Amino acid sequence: MSKFAIPNVDIPKLTDSEQKFQYLLNIVQDLQQRVTSHDDLIAELATLRTENATLKAEITNLRAQLESPTSRTTAKNDSDSSSVFPSLVNAVNQTSAAPIPSYSAVAARSVSKPVNKKRKLAAGRTFMPVDPSAPRGFEYLYLNRKRKLTRAEVRRNLRLLGFDLSRVLDICFPGPKVIGLLVHVQYKEEVISLLAAAKVPLVDASFVG
């Protein structure tokens, strides 16, 4: 079974509204983790493709230099070149011949990586009892943005700031220069602390819309 599998629960049979709420919250967090994992894999695959294209360009330049008439002005130079460059050319050719890893190969390699601490904590929260005295509900926090961003770019930047993305339930763009983050009220203080550490100001909700 996939580590992102969602329990098969008949919601109407959950008579306790608190249980229904917790079940739906768990589904949202599981889907958020799946999207985050796919974003990481796509970014890694794009990086590998870029590196491969760069290596191919370098190989083309090296071959052009080796085949240039100016590199063979004398027989001695030819002999020297043949004794110096073969190992380099062979190494470059081997690099060029290396196939680009498929999406499934990258995914398999990524799955084998150890689960980090934040993901373990996020998984653990799924099985924690609900504290009736704890604050409940969700709230949007708003940030500035200098340019147009995709949700994947926003998630990558939030991850660099130390966010637990499983607790960011939604990312929206309510205005041309504003980003909205939907978080549980219990996570709000930690979000504000992470933003303050990075000197990222919040936007007053009254100015949004």
One Martini backbone bead per residue (centre of mass of N, CA, C, O) as a GRO file, in nm:
protein
  209
    1MET     BB    1   0.097   0.034   0.020
    2SER     BB    2   0.076   0.349   0.015
    3LYS     BB    3   0.190   0.617   0.212
    4PHE     BB    4  -0.079   0.790   0.089
    5ALA     BB    5  -0.300   0.636   0.193
    6ILE     BB    6  -0.648   0.639   0.239
    7PRO     BB    7  -0.874   0.569   0.444
    8ASN     BB    8  -1.161   0.356   0.445
    9VAL     BB    9  -1.421   0.575   0.521
   10ASP     BB   10  -1.746   0.616   0.647
   11ILE     BB   11  -1.860   0.917   0.715
   12PRO     BB   12  -2.163   0.874   0.806
   13LYS     BB   13  -2.059   0.679   1.054
   14LEU     BB   14  -1.955   0.945   1.178
   15THR     BB   15  -2.100   1.090   1.451
   16ASP     BB   16  -1.860   1.261   1.512
   17SER     BB   17  -1.764   1.574   1.418
   18GLU     BB   18  -1.466   1.555   1.505
   19GLN     BB   19  -1.398   1.306   1.333
   20LYS     BB   20  -1.465   1.428   1.059
   21PHE     BB   21  -1.267   1.659   1.072
   22GLN     BB   22  -1.007   1.485   1.107
   23TYR     BB   23  -1.038   1.319   0.849
   24LEU     BB   24  -1.029   1.557   0.646
   25LEU     BB   25  -0.756   1.668   0.739
   26ASN     BB   26  -0.590   1.415   0.664
   27ILE     BB   27  -0.646   1.424   0.361
   28VAL     BB   28  -0.518   1.699   0.304
   29GLN     BB   29  -0.231   1.624   0.408
   30ASP     BB   30  -0.178   1.388   0.216
   31LEU     BB   31  -0.204   1.551  -0.050
   32GLN     BB   32   0.020   1.757   0.014
   33GLN     BB   33   0.253   1.549   0.027
   34ARG     BB   34   0.222   1.446  -0.264
   35VAL     BB   35   0.274   1.712  -0.411
   36THR     BB   36   0.554   1.767  -0.289
   37SER     BB   37   0.692   1.510  -0.396
   38HIS     BB   38   0.645   1.570  -0.700
   39ASP     BB   39   0.797   1.838  -0.711
   40ASP     BB   40   1.074   1.722  -0.639
   41LEU     BB   41   1.099   1.527  -0.882
   42ILE     BB   42   1.069   1.735  -1.109
   43ALA     BB   43   1.311   1.912  -1.026
   44GLU     BB   44   1.527   1.689  -1.052
   45LEU     BB   45   1.476   1.621  -1.351
   46ALA     BB   46   1.537   1.905  -1.461
   47THR     BB   47   1.830   1.914  -1.362
   48LEU     BB   48   1.933   1.668  -1.523
   49ARG     BB   49   1.868   1.781  -1.804
   50THR     BB   50   2.048   2.030  -1.785
   51GLU     BB   51   2.317   1.884  -1.735
   52ASN     BB   52   2.311   1.719  -1.997
   53ALA     BB   53   2.310   1.961  -2.194
   54THR     BB   54   2.580   2.079  -2.099
   55LEU     BB   55   2.758   1.833  -2.167
   56LYS     BB   56   2.696   1.828  -2.470
   57ALA     BB   57   2.816   2.107  -2.532
   58GLU     BB   58   3.105   2.040  -2.437
   59ILE     BB   59   3.153   1.810  -2.633
   60THR     BB   60   3.125   1.971  -2.894
   61ASN     BB   61   3.360   2.166  -2.836
   62LEU     BB   62   3.586   1.954  -2.810
   63ARG     BB   63   3.557   1.829  -3.092
   64ALA     BB   64   3.609   2.090  -3.249
   65GLN     BB   65   3.897   2.132  -3.140
   66LEU     BB   66   4.016   1.853  -3.234
   67GLU     BB   67   3.923   1.909  -3.555
   68SER     BB   68   4.096   2.143  -3.586
   69PRO     BB   69   4.356   2.254  -3.784
   70THR     BB   70   4.515   2.407  -3.550
   71SER     BB   71   4.561   2.123  -3.387
   72ARG     BB   72   4.738   2.019  -3.673
   73THR     BB   73   5.024   2.159  -3.767
   74THR     BB   74   5.171   1.897  -3.665
   75ALA     BB   75   5.273   1.582  -3.602
   76LYS     BB   76   5.345   1.635  -3.308
   77ASN     BB   77   5.076   1.749  -3.218
   78ASP     BB   78   4.919   1.498  -3.288
   79SER     BB   79   5.065   1.312  -3.094
   80ASP     BB   80   5.010   1.472  -2.836
   81SER     BB   81   4.703   1.468  -2.853
   82SER     BB   82   4.671   1.153  -2.857
   83SER     BB   83   4.809   1.132  -2.560
   84VAL     BB   84   4.612   1.338  -2.397
   85PHE     BB   85   4.286   1.319  -2.494
   86PRO     BB   86   4.151   1.034  -2.482
   87SER     BB   87   4.061   1.027  -2.184
   88LEU     BB   88   3.876   1.271  -2.206
   89VAL     BB   89   3.693   1.173  -2.436
   90ASN     BB   90   3.600   0.912  -2.299
   91ALA     BB   91   3.472   1.047  -2.054
   92VAL     BB   92   3.269   1.220  -2.212
   93ASN     BB   93   3.129   0.988  -2.368
   94GLN     BB   94   3.027   0.844  -2.117
   95THR     BB   95   2.851   1.076  -2.022
   96SER     BB   96   2.675   1.095  -2.283
   97ALA     BB   97   2.572   0.786  -2.265
   98ALA     BB   98   2.414   0.855  -2.035
   99PRO     BB   99   2.112   0.818  -1.927
  100ILE     BB  100   1.816   0.951  -1.863
  101PRO     BB  101   1.635   0.954  -1.606
  102SER     BB  102   1.350   0.847  -1.513
  103TYR     BB  103   1.082   0.913  -1.328
  104SER     BB  104   1.077   0.636  -1.183
  105ALA     BB  105   1.374   0.640  -1.093
  106VAL     BB  106   1.359   0.896  -0.924
  107ALA     BB  107   1.131   0.798  -0.741
  108ALA     BB  108   1.278   0.552  -0.623
  109ARG     BB  109   1.515   0.714  -0.500
  110SER     BB  110   1.339   0.897  -0.320
  111VAL     BB  111   1.195   0.678  -0.147
  112SER     BB  112   1.474   0.576  -0.010
  113LYS     BB  113   1.471   0.808   0.157
  114PRO     BB  114   1.473   0.941   0.446
  115VAL     BB  115   1.265   1.052   0.676
  116ASN     BB  116   1.194   1.334   0.799
  117LYS     BB  117   1.101   1.490   1.084
  118LYS     BB  118   0.847   1.644   0.981
  119ARG     BB  119   0.705   1.395   0.855
  120LYS     BB  120   0.684   1.232   1.112
  121LEU     BB  121   0.512   1.436   1.266
  122ALA     BB  122   0.279   1.446   1.063
  123ALA     BB  123   0.208   1.144   1.088
  124GLY     BB  124   0.158   1.143   1.399
  125ARG     BB  125  -0.090   1.343   1.406
  126THR     BB  126  -0.300   1.141   1.289
  127PHE     BB  127  -0.292   0.967   1.590
  128MET     BB  128  -0.396   1.193   1.755
  129PRO     BB  129  -0.573   1.320   1.987
  130VAL     BB  130  -0.829   1.530   2.053
  131ASP     BB  131  -0.824   1.854   2.181
  132PRO     BB  132  -1.087   2.026   2.320
  133SER     BB  133  -0.907   2.294   2.412
  134ALA     BB  134  -0.817   2.346   2.141
  135PRO     BB  135  -0.784   2.528   1.884
  136ARG     BB  136  -1.004   2.600   1.607
  137GLY     BB  137  -0.925   2.621   1.274
  138PHE     BB  138  -0.877   2.870   1.013
  139GLU     BB  139  -0.617   3.075   0.842
  140TYR     BB  140  -0.522   3.354   0.666
  141LEU     BB  141  -0.205   3.439   0.532
  142TYR     BB  142  -0.024   3.730   0.416
  143LEU     BB  143   0.188   3.796   0.131
  144ASN     BB  144   0.426   3.912  -0.053
  145ARG     BB  145   0.494   3.987  -0.414
  146LYS     BB  146   0.702   4.066  -0.698
  147ARG     BB  147   0.586   3.817  -0.862
  148LYS     BB  148   0.501   3.568  -1.048
  149LEU     BB  149   0.368   3.262  -0.906
  150THR     BB  150   0.376   2.943  -0.830
  151ARG     BB  151   0.295   2.697  -0.618
  152ALA     BB  152   0.566   2.550  -0.637
  153GLU     BB  153   0.743   2.797  -0.568
  154VAL     BB  154   0.620   2.854  -0.294
  155ARG     BB  155   0.684   2.581  -0.163
  156ARG     BB  156   0.991   2.597  -0.191
  157ASN     BB  157   1.027   2.856  -0.020
  158LEU     BB  158   0.893   2.751   0.238
  159ARG     BB  159   1.089   2.518   0.284
  160LEU     BB  160   1.342   2.703   0.321
  161LEU     BB  161   1.201   2.841   0.584
  162GLY     BB  162   1.068   2.568   0.746
  163PHE     BB  163   0.814   2.452   0.651
  164ASP     BB  164   0.520   2.262   0.702
  165LEU     BB  165   0.340   2.161   0.428
  166SER     BB  166   0.113   1.984   0.570
  167ARG     BB  167   0.005   2.276   0.715
  168VAL     BB  168  -0.050   2.383   0.423
  169LEU     BB  169  -0.369   2.384   0.273
  170ASP     BB  170  -0.328   2.667   0.109
  171ILE     BB  171  -0.279   2.846  -0.210
  172CYS     BB  172  -0.318   3.191  -0.293
  173PHE     BB  173  -0.428   3.479  -0.526
  174PRO     BB  174  -0.594   3.769  -0.438
  175GLY     BB  175  -0.351   3.927  -0.576
  176PRO     BB  176  -0.088   4.060  -0.767
  177LYS     BB  177   0.089   4.096  -0.460
  178VAL     BB  178  -0.044   3.826  -0.329
  179ILE     BB  179  -0.032   3.576  -0.065
  180GLY     BB  180  -0.211   3.284   0.044
  181LEU     BB  181  -0.225   3.111   0.369
  182LEU     BB  182  -0.356   2.808   0.484
  183VAL     BB  183  -0.396   2.763   0.837
  184HIS     BB  184  -0.380   2.645   1.132
  185VAL     BB  185  -0.410   2.795   1.434
  186GLN     BB  186  -0.178   2.612   1.567
  187TYR     BB  187   0.039   2.719   1.332
  188LYS     BB  188   0.060   3.029   1.327
  189GLU     BB  189   0.297   3.103   1.522
  190GLU     BB  190   0.517   2.949   1.363
  191VAL     BB  191   0.489   3.109   1.103
  192ILE     BB  192   0.556   3.387   1.219
  193SER     BB  193   0.839   3.305   1.319
  194LEU     BB  194   0.962   3.226   1.042
  195LEU     BB  195   0.915   3.502   0.908
  196ALA     BB  196   1.075   3.674   1.110
  197ALA     BB  197   1.352   3.531   1.065
  198ALA     BB  198   1.327   3.626   0.742
  199LYS     BB  199   1.194   3.912   0.716
  200VAL     BB  200   0.875   3.860   0.672
  201PRO     BB  201   0.598   4.025   0.602
  202LEU     BB  202   0.278   4.092   0.675
  203VAL     BB  203  -0.048   4.119   0.552
  204ASP     BB  204  -0.318   4.292   0.586
  205ALA     BB  205  -0.634   4.168   0.546
  206SER     BB  206  -0.780   4.452   0.488
  207PHE     BB  207  -0.599   4.485   0.202
  208VAL     BB  208  -0.755   4.245   0.091
  209GLY     BB  209  -0.956   4.257  -0.218
   0.00000   0.00000   0.00000
